[in-house]
Amino acid sequence: MKKEKIIYLIVTLIFAFFTILILKTTDTTNNVLLSKMVQIILILALIRISIGCTFYIRYQYRKQKYSYGIIMNLGLLIFINVNIIRQINLLIQNWNILNIVDIYNNTLKSFSYFAMLTLPCIIILSLYSIITNFILIKKEGFNPRRLLGIIIGFFAILGLFGSQTLYYIINRVLIDTDKQFIKFTLDICLNATLSYLYTLIIATLYCNIKAARHIPEFNKDFIIILGSRINSDGTLTPLLKARVDKAIEFGNRQYEKTKKKIVYVPSGGKGKDEVTSEALAIKDYLIEKGIKEKQILIEDKSTSTIENMRFSKEKIDEVNSDAKISFSTTNYHVFRSGVIASEQGIDCDGMGSKTRWYFYTNALIREFIANLVQERKKHIILLLLINISLLVLIAIGRYYNFICLT
């Protein structure tokens, strides 16, 4: 982080130097020229924030690659970078006619622009979520949790039309001057909230894909295999078998490259309707695949991912408290499992096995909701700060007649 801090300090000093230079050399009586310089300073400020945000995300990732904080900061970075492009485009398009009022309105409407830009993606994702969850229920059977993608997709689309209904009601009830201003204010605040949620969805998708494709270093002592439901005859389901195969594949590749053998830790207790524990079923499959019993350390008491991680770590600590650990799960479950491990104070890398395509959307929505719930205080505070700041800017704009309602 020290190197990044030095670079960011240099960037900040360069920004401060150019800002002072621009302000000192600009003719303040020339409105167009002054507006150009203000727009350039705004662009430089956004670039500075973007660089700082990038460095901080890299620092977070090195420190703990599975973190909801990374999602929040990545969402911010996406929004900032889109606005840098937009502000540069506005500067070029309005080079000869730019004024302070334009800058004010364009900046204030940046959330609306971002929401409109990402709107097609959100509509497609919502429809895709509904369709894939219907396919999931049809192929894998009904489960209340599998309705989540349908419900979220439905309300996402409903919300888009709901905002238009709200505007229609305002237009019918309020007088001309007031209704335009209130509509403008609601539009800005609503789009700010939507933009915030949109960036979180995009960042969640990116972090989950990155986590699923990650390959840990070949220096591990143990690999935890996260259990899941087994068949009625005690054999592994295709989903669980894929997790075990992924672990074996990693263990074989590590031995080929480093000659270091890995110990497999099947993790999972016995459900009420299961003939044996998930861990024992995994162990039998490992032995069937040629893994020696001395390379297997079972944990057969856990009933959730949290317990998978905690109880497996306790078993590993009995053998080697300084062990380097990895875990194997399904691709859509890697990031969430990593977050849980991090919360348990377990330093480990994950890998993801492939699964049927229609599972992924429902899992992504669960991750998005888990992020909102777990970091709800931060999200609420940030949304309040964003909207309060916008309300203050709108109030200032109305007082000075900056706002263009048409």
N, C-alpha and C positions, 0 to 999 in steps of 0.2 A: 504493500500500500504506500510505502514511503516514496517510491518512484512516481506513482500516480499523483500523490500530493504535490510533489515538486512541479510536475508538468501542469497540474491544474493551477498552481500558484502563478506559473509563468503565463498561462492563458488568461488568468484574471488580471494580471498586470498589463498585458497587451490590450485587453478589453478596456481597462481604465485609461490607458494612454490614448488609444484611438478615440474614446468617448470625449475626453478633455480636449484633444486636438480638434475634433469635429465641432464641438461647441464653441471653441475659441475662434475658429476660422470661418464660421458660418455667419452670413449676413442675416440677422434675425428679422430684418424688415422685409425680406423677400420670403413670402409665405410658402411658395412652392419649394424653394431651396431648403428652407427650414424644415418643411415636412419630409423632404427626402432624407435629410440628415437624421431626423428623429426615427424614421423608418429603418435606416441603416443601423442606428444604435439598438433599436428593438431586435433586429435580426441578429446582431452580434451578441446581445444579451441571451437570446434563445440558444444560440450556438454554444455559448459558455455554459449554460445550464445543461444542455444536452451532453457536453463532454464530461461535466461533473457527474451527471447521472450515470453515464456509461462506465466511468471509473468505479463508482460506488457499486454498481451491479456486479462488475468483475470482482471487486473485493468481497462482496457478499457470496458470490458463487464459489470463490476459493475457500472462504471460511466455512460455508455450509451450502452446498448446491441445492438442497431441498428446503426451500423456505418460501412462505407466502409473501414475505417482504420483497423477494426478488420479483414476484408477479406484480406487486403494486408499483415498484420502481420501473419495471419494464413497461408497464402500461403508460406511465408518465412519459417515459422516453419516446414511445411510439407517438403519443399526442404531440409532444414538442417537435419532433422531427417532421411530422406532417405539416405543422404550422410554420416551420422554417421555410419549407418549400412553398407554402401558400404565400407567406409574406414576401418572399423574393419575387414570386410571380406577380403579385400586386404592385410591387415597386417598379418592375419592368413595364407592366401594362399601363400604369398611370404616371409614368416618369415626368411628363410635362404638365400634368394637371393635379398632381397629388396635393392634398391639404390635410391639416390636423384633424378635421372632422372625419375625413375618410379613414385615417389611421385609427381613430377612436372607434368608429363603427365596425371596421373590419376586424379589429382586435376583439371587440365585444362579441362579434358574431362568429368567432373562430370555433366555438363549441358547436354552433349550428352547422357550420361548414363540415366539421369532422363527423357529426352525426349523419349528415346527408351523404357524405362520402362512403361511410361504412354501412349505411342503411341497406343496400342491396345484399351485402355479405351476411348481415344479421337476418334478413328475411329468408335467404337461401338456407342458412344454418338452422333457422327455426323450422322451416318446412322439412329439411333433411332430418332434423331431430324427431319430428312427429312420425315421418315415414319409417325411419330406422327402428324406432321403438315399437311400432306396430309389427314390423318384421321380427324384431327380437321376441315379442310376446307370442307371435305365431309359431316361431321355430323352437323357442326354448321354454314356452309355457308362461302362464300368468304369474306375476309377482308384483305386489303393490309398488315396489321400488322401480319397476320397469315402466310405470306410468309417469315417472318424473319427467322424462324427456318430452312426453306428449303434453303434459300440463304446462311446463315451462315454455315450450314452443308455441302453444296456443295463446298463453298470456302475453308472450313477446309480440306476437302479431296483433292481438287484441289491443295491446297498449299503444301501438302505432296508430290505429284507428281511433282509439280512445282520446288521444291528444287532439285530433281533429274535431271530435265531438265536443270537447271542452272549448275549443276556439269558437265553434258554432254557437254554443250557449252564451258565451261572452258577447259575441256579435249581436245576439238577439236581445240581451238584457241591458247592456251598458250604452251610454251616449257615445257619440262619435269620437270625441277627443280622448276621453278616459279609456274607452274600450281598446283603442289602438295602442295606447301606452301599456295597459295591463296585458294585452295580448303579446306585445313585444317583450315585456318582462317575463311572462310565463314561458314564452318561446325560448328565451335565452337560458333561463334556469332549468327548464325541462331538458333542453338539449345538452346542457352542462352535465346533468345527472346521467343522461343516456350515454354521453361520450365517455364518462368515467366508467360506466358499466361495460361499454363496448371495448374499451382498452383492456379491461380486466379479462374479458372473454378471450380476446386475441392473445394476451400475454399468457393466460392459462393454457390455451391450446399450444402455444410455442413451448412453454416450459415442460408440458407433458410429453410432447413429441421428442424434445431434446433428451429428457430423462429416459424415455423408452428406448432411444437409440444409443444411449451411452454404454460404452464398454469399459468396465473397471480395469485398473492396472493389474498386471499378472504378478501380484505379490501377496495374494491372500492366503490366510491360514484356514479360514472357515468360510463356508457359504451357507446361509440360512435359506431353506426352501419353504416359502410361505404356503401353508396348507389351504385347502378349500374342500368343498363337499366332495365325497367319494361316491362311487356307485353302490347300489344295494348289496352287491356281492363282494364288496371290499376292494374292488379294483379301482384304478384311477380314471377319472373323467378325462376327456381330451384336453380340457383346460389345465387341469393339474399335471397331467402327463407332460404337457408342453413346458411347464415351469421346471419340472425335474430334468427334462431333456436339455433345457437351456443351461441349467446348472452343470450337468455332466459335460456339455460342450465346452463351457468355460473352464472347468477343471482339466479337461484333456488339453485344451489350448495352452493353459498355464504350464502344464507339465512339459509339453513340447518345447516351449520357449525358455523355461527357467529350471526344469527338472524338479520343481517344487510341487509336492502333492498337496491336495486340499482336502479338508475334512468337511463332509456334508452334514448339515444339521436339519433334518426333516422336522417341521414344526406344525403341530395341530393336534388337538384333542379329539375325543370320541363324542360325536353328536348323539342325541337321544335316539335317532332313527338310523344310526350307522353301526355296522357289525364290528368295526374295529376303529382304532384311532387313525386319523389322517396321517400322522407321523409314521405309524407302523406300516400303513399301506405304501407310503412313499419309500420306506426302508426296503420293503420286499421288492419293489420295482427297481430300486438302485442295485440291489444284489443280483436281480435278474439281468440287469444291464452290465454286470461284470465288476461292480464296485465292491471292494472288500469290506467286510463288516467292521474291521478296525478303523476304517475311514468314515464311519457313520456314527453320529452322536445324536440320538433322538430326543426331542422335547414333545411330550404327548399330553400336556395339561392345558394348553392354551385354547381359548374359544373366540379370539378376535385378533386382529392384526397388532393391536397394542400389546396383547399378551404374547403373541408370536415373538415379537421383538424383545420384550422384557425377559420372558422366561428363557428364550434361546441365549440371550446375553449372559444370564446367570449360569447356564450350563457351560458356556464357553469360558467364562471367568474361572470356573473350577479347574479348567485345564490350562488356560493361558490368559491371564488378565490383560496382557498387552497385544493380543492377537489382532491381526488385520482381518476385517470382516467384510463380506459382501452378502447380498441377498438376491434371490431369484423369485420373480413373480410375473404376472401377466403385464403386457406392455402398458395398458391403461392404468395400472395400479402402482407403477414404479414411483412416481412423484409423491403420491399420497403416502405410500409406505415409507419413503425417505423422510417425509415430514414427521411421521409418527416416530421413526427411529431417532430423529434429531431431538424431538421433544422428550424422549427417554434418555437422552444423553449418550446415544450410541453413534459412534463414528463409523459409517459404513457406506459402501457404494452399491447401487442396485443395477440390475439388468432385467430386460423385459422379453418375455416370449410372445410370439405372435398369437392372435386369436381372431375369431370371426369379425369381419368388418363392422357388423351392425352392433357390436358391443360397445364400440369406442365412443360414440356420441353420448350415450347415456352415462358412461363413466366420466366424460369430460364435464357434463352438466353437474354431476355429483361433486367433482373437484371444484368447480366454480362456486357452487353453493357452500361447500365446506370452507372455502376461502372467505366468503362473505360472513359466514357464521363465526368462524374462529377469530377473524380479525374485525369483527363488527364494530367495535369501539373506534378503531382507527378509521374505518370506512365512513362511519357516521360523522366523526370529527372533520375528516377531509371534505366530505360533501357539504357540511355546514359552512366550513371556511370558504370553500369555492363559491357557494351560493350567496353568502353574506358579502363577500368581496364584489361579486357581480352586482348585487343590489346597491352597494355603495357607489360603484362606477355608473350604474344606470341613473341613480339619483343625481350625481354630479353632472352627468350628461344632460339630464333634463333641465337642471338649473341653468346651465350655460347654453342650452339649445343646440347641443351637439347631436342628439339622437335623430336619425332619419327613420321615420315610421313607415315610409312608403317603400 
